[in-house]
Amino acid sequence: MATLNQQQLAELIIQQAGKENFTDSEKAIYDDFILEAGVKDPAKMTEATADALIRYLDSCDASNEFVANVVNRLAQVAPVHIMTKILLSDNDGDGVPLYQELQLGTKATVFNTPSEIAAAQQKQYQFFPIQNRDIEL
């Protein structure tokens, strides 16, 4: 089985984000946040506005869930190359791109040490055995 490179993973995430169903009130919340970040028209985002959004995400104390929802909402309207830039960004400088921070549950806006990243990866891939089906109740 071939593994996907980061570019392909980003494109897959963008495709999945397009299927996200937000309520009107959720759209308003995330759209307001995106506007506060300096993005007036997500469909016309440039690399400069993407950088501004990344810095804004880094400066706020939002949860990973909120950041993921902002990214999902933005991916529904922003150009693919801009979303790829955002998903592959590593504004906290820990060597883990934004999309992977969100998957691992590590704080996307805080530098994580290699041991914190390894612990998050271990937790993510932890094996949970299936219950013994031979046990009678």
N, C-alpha and C positions, 0 to 999 in steps of 0.2 A: 504494500500500500504506500503510495507516495504521500509525503508530508507536504502540507501547505506552507508556503513562505509567508512572511509577515504581510506583504502586499495582498496576497490572496485571502488571508484571514481577515484583513481589514475590509476587503470587498464583500466577503461573506457576512460579516457583522453588519455592514451597511444594508445589504439585501434584507437581512432579518429585521433590522430596525424599521424598514419600510412597511413591515407587516404589523408593527406595534399599533394597538388601538388605544388612543388616548381619548378621554372624555373632553368635552369642550372646556371644562374648568381646569383640567390638567394641562391642556394645550396652552391656556392663558397663563398659567403659572410658569411653565417652561419657556414660552415665548417672551414673557416679561423678563425672565432671567437672562435670556439670550440678548434682548434689547439692552438691558443694564450692562451687559458685557461689551457693548459698543457695536453690536451687529444689527444694523438697521434693516437689511434685506438679506436673509440667509441664502436666498437663491443666487445672489450676486456676490457672495463672499469671495474675498481675495486671500492670499497667503498672509497679508498684513492683518486682516480682520481675524483670521484663524489664530494668528499669534496672540492677538489681543484677547481673544476668548480663552486661549490656553492660560495666559497670565492671569486672567480674571478667575478662572477655575482654581488656579494655584493659590490665589490670594484669599479665597473664601474658605469657610470651614464647613463646606457641604459634605454630606455623607456620600459614600460611593453609590448608593442607590439613587440619590438625587442626581449626581453627576452622570450616571448611566442613563437616566431618563432624559436629561438635557441632551446628551449625545444622541440618543435614539430619536428624540424629537427633531433635532437639528439634521440628522441624517435623512429625514423624510423630505427635506427641502433644499439642502445645501448640495453643491456640486461634489461628485464622488472624489475627485482629487483633493479637495479641501478636507473632506471627512477623513480620507486616508491620512492626511497630514496630522489631523487632530488625534486620531486613534493611535498613530505611531509615535506621537510626541512623548517626551520624557522630561517634563518640565522640572520634576523634583530631582533629576540627575542620578537616580539610583540604578539606571540601566534596564529598567522594566518599563515598556511602553504602556500608555494609558489603558489600552484595551486589556492588556494582561493584568494590570493592577486591579481593574474592575472584576476580572474573572477570579483572581486569587483572593480578593477581599482585602488586599493591602491598601493602605491609604494612598490614594492617587496623587495627593498633593504634599506628601511628606516623604523625605528620603528614608528608604528602608534599607537596613543593613543586609548583607548577603545571608546571614543566619535567619533574619526575619522572613526574607523571601523564600528560603529553603523550607522553613517551617510552614509557610502558607502553601507552598507547592505540595508538601507532604500531606497536609490536612486535606487539600483539594483531591488528591489521588488516593486517599486512604481507602483500604478495602474493608467492606462490611460484609461478613459472611451471611449467606442465606440461611434462614432458619432450617433446622433439621426437619425434614418432612416425614421422617419415620416415627416421630413422636406422636402418640395418640393422646387425645384429650378426653 
